[in-house]
């Protein structure tokens, strides 16, 4: 008799039969992330057929939405609890330039909103870098262009190359590893340069991946990214501290031009020479002038001394003259006050017992008084 | 030049620029100016020598990608 399966046994047996990885291409519909952990959507095609897809949120690296055509790699099987047939996805590839462009725009908007492109967080690169980290493919034209322009422009650089794949499946993990290596093992580098030539949006996929963009953003070493042609824009460019349009432009932006700096050096040496000559000339002028000023100062002092001396003589003689005039006046006044002169004018002085009589009540009848005239004295008696 | 190993172009160029600026501002006395002048010429000469003598060196770092996950 045929084997009778339990449900569980049947699902196990069926899953065993189905256990091989397949690639399926279709259009996304019903895209949904549950609890930030589980991703569900259907893949459908023009026939109206559809298949349920499931993956964990951390496996999902791409930015996808309904309507995009994608190719998924995964394992088909029946979910034991729900009995539902679905593909458990391991990898997604976005198909077509349109869908890729859309995914790029969505991720760009998300990172921009998070502030990963903010100009104020961009660090300046040193003007004269000496030690570089370089992430590139050693076989690429981009690498050769970058090194060629560097050699044309500048000397003495230590360039530490970490060769990685720059497209395909291995590119993202290798670039992440390289950024991590430089940051951990050589944190004193002046700049970290990441470069690649041009390509389709698909070719540049690694440099538009969220993981690489975040790793560049988090780099402690200042970053310079030059990817693709003039018109290409990648998310790696957007998050870099300095952005170059091409690999050659990255070299131009990284180091100054030897010829220009040589000219500056010549110019500086010339300026210094001119300045020092002028300083020496000035110093000579100063010592000559100082001598002249000193002499002039002495002359001036002498002249002032002469003036002061003359003034002194004048002042003294003036003082003497004044004093003499004053003395004459005093003498004259004193002469006028002499009582002899008053007597001469006809006045006489009356004495009683040798005292001058100033009041008639001082004398009585019979008193003997002495009268003094200008010339001579007499005695008289009061009657 | 034996000292080239330790010579830092950026620092030397920066110092030279500073000396030139000081001279332009004219606030150095003659004695110091002569010292600075000699220093400036030496720096300019060293920078020139450095620019004309030394090549860029590329050193390739080998790491195994197979062992996979980054240390971070």
Interface residues (C-beta under 8 A of the other chain):
Chain A: X126 X127 X128 X129 X130 X134 X138 X147 X150 X151 X154 X155 X156 X157 X158 X159 X160 X161 X162 X163 X164 X170 X173 X174 X176 X177 X178 X180 X181 X183 X184 X258 X261 X262 X265 X266 X268 X269 X271 X272 X273 X275 X276 X279 X280 X283
Chain B: X8 X9 X10 X13 X16 X17 X19 X20 X23 X24 X28 X30 X33 X34 X37 X40 X41 X44 X45 X47 X48 X50 X51 X52 X53 X54 X55 X56 X57 X58 X59 X60 X61 X63 X65 X68 X70 X71 X72
